[in-house]
Amino acid sequence: MAVGKCGAYGQAIDYIGAESAKVAALKQCKGECTAVTMKRACAAFSLDMTNPCGSFGYAVAPRISSAQNAAMKKCYAYGGKECVIRAWACDAKG
């Protein structure tokens, strides 16, 4: 998964290697993005719906619920007012 400002994100699914998945996810993500890797885990990306180009958060955790909760907390911690989950993904074991 790749995440960036203004709700930008990209996902790469069913790639054999981590590096090729990272390149594919970054290619889908528009703008300045950060790759979020996971191994036997889940990742979630949240953003503030009142200002999509403002606060956002992302997290990686063993379970999707934990990743989503942590991503939401980060969004609010950075000043978000109405944070929502924009994207999430789990690897085969997450």
Secondary structure as UniProt FT lines:
FT   STRAND          2..4
FT   HELIX           5..7
FT   STRAND          9..10
FT   HELIX           18..28
FT   STRAND          33..35
FT   STRAND          42..48
FT   TURN            49..50
FT   TURN            52..53
FT   STRAND          56..61
FT   HELIX           64..77
FT   TURN            78..79
FT   STRAND          83..90
FT   TURN            92..93
//
